[in-house]
Amino acid sequence: MACPKCGKVKRERLAWLADNPFYTKRFAFYVGRRCRDSTIKAVAEELGLDWKTVKELDKQYMREQVRRMGRPGPLVIGIDEVSIRKGHTYRIVVSDLLRRRPIWFGGHDRSEASMDEFYRWLGPKKCGQIRLAVMDMWKPFRNSAARHIPNAAILFDKFHIMSHLGEALDKVRKSEYARLTGPERRFIKGQKYTLLSHRENLNLEGRLALKELLRANRRLHVAYLLKESFGLLWSYQREGWALRFFENWKAALKWQRLKPYEEFARMIEKHWDGIASFCRPENKVPLGFVEGLNNKIRVLQRRAYGLRDEEYLRLKILTCMLPPI
């Protein structure tokens, strides 16, 4: 019926209705809780609904989760990029490392301009509260942090540093495979992940293959021991001790003809300040959370089977560590 004052037809808003007026909020939240552990397709089949309806109800549930958590004010942030599809298409994920949850997903790539979007969204007041930023050695992330949070300490993520060392070890493996001929190659072929894995993570067959490989090739034996020992760098409590350890580690490269390791050592020297920051007591934060979140995001992407709704992916990432409602 038309309104006598304005002549327009108006509809009464009921607080207990979902965005889709055919369902209540309570039902929408039930669907959202089911979607935390199951795929959209499975929930749709279980409840006899169209999968698009299930997705929209799930999005309403997740928006409410984000709203209830309020505007974040992080003291320690973790920055990483995730690939959302093939072709080097990246988005940036920022996490609150003390509360152990993602707080921002966005940007158009992993450029400095995209990183600036996060700091503008957070605002200058809350940016001034950040005391530590954990990231990889990607230059655009460092440049953006230097402008927006100049008083915060920069800490380079251990996982990314060790991944660079793993790449150096694999280059040595490839060079040894190319240098050798005949039956000597058989110890190296197919052993990439045996070398890159920690010994305690290998099964019995992998440990025997690693033992034979290291016994057969001296250069790979030395490279493997240097890779395993470098992880001790993060166990030191004082920067001076950590620096002495690194100098000794670098000295062990002399006469070994391990060019990829020498390049890695130069990279560490160039970024030493961001690595040594971990020795300070106030910077002891859970570095594994950023990469653990990255793995969780990959699981969400695989479960989505190519879903191209980026807003849905954003909400899934922001709520993956939040408690259910």
C-alpha positions, 0 to 999 in steps of 0.5 A: 500500500502506498505511503500517504505522505510520499506516495511510495510503497515501503516495506517494514524491515524485520531485524530477524530476517537475513539479507535474503528475505526468504530465510531468517538470520538464525538459519543463515548463521546455521548455514555459515557454521556448516560452511566452515567445515564443508563445501558449498556444494555439500551444504546445498545438497544436505539442505536442499538449497541452490548453491548460490543461495548457500554462498550468499547466506555464508557471506552474510554470516562471515560479514557478521563475524568480521563486524563483531570483531571490530576495527583492528589495532595491531601491534605486530603485523605479518605481511605475505602475498598469496597467489589467487590464480595462475599467471602471477596474480597476487593479493596481499594478506596482513595478519595480527601476529599477537591475536593470531588472525588475518586482518586485511586481504586486498591490493591488486598485486604485490606492488608498493601501491597495493601495500600502501592501500593497507596502511591507508585503510588502517589509518595513521593513528593505528599505524603509529601503534605498530612496533614490529612488521614481519615480512619477506625481503620483497623490496616493495613491502620494505619501502611501503613500511619505511614510509608508513610505519617508520618507527616499527622494527622490520623482521624478515621471516625465517621461512622465506630465508630458509626457502632461499637457502633451499633454492641454493642447495637445489642449484648445487644438486643440479650442478653436481648432476650435470657434472657427473656421468654414468652410474654416479648420477643415480644417487642424485636423480630424484632426490630433490625433496630428500635433500630439502626435507629435515631428516626427522621428517623423512621415512626410513626409505628417505633416510637411507637414500639421503645417507647413500647420497651424502656418502657418495657426493662430498660437495652435496654432503657439505652443502646439506650440513651447512643448510641444516646448521644455518637454522641455528641462527634464530636460536641466539639471544644476542645479536653479537652472538648471532653475527659471530655464528653467521661469520663462522658459517660464511667462513666455512664456505671457503674453498668449497666451490659452492657459488649459490651459497656464496650468493646467499651469504651476500644476500644475508649480509645485505639484509642483516638488520632485518634478520638480527631483529629476532634476537631482541626479546621484544621481537620474539613472535610466532614466525610460523603463523604467517606461513601456516596461514598461507597453507590454510589459504591454499586449502580454502582455494582447493576446496573452492574448486576454482570459485572466482568470487574474490569477495567470498575468498576474502571473507573466508580468509578473514574469518578462518581464525575467528570463533563461530557465532 
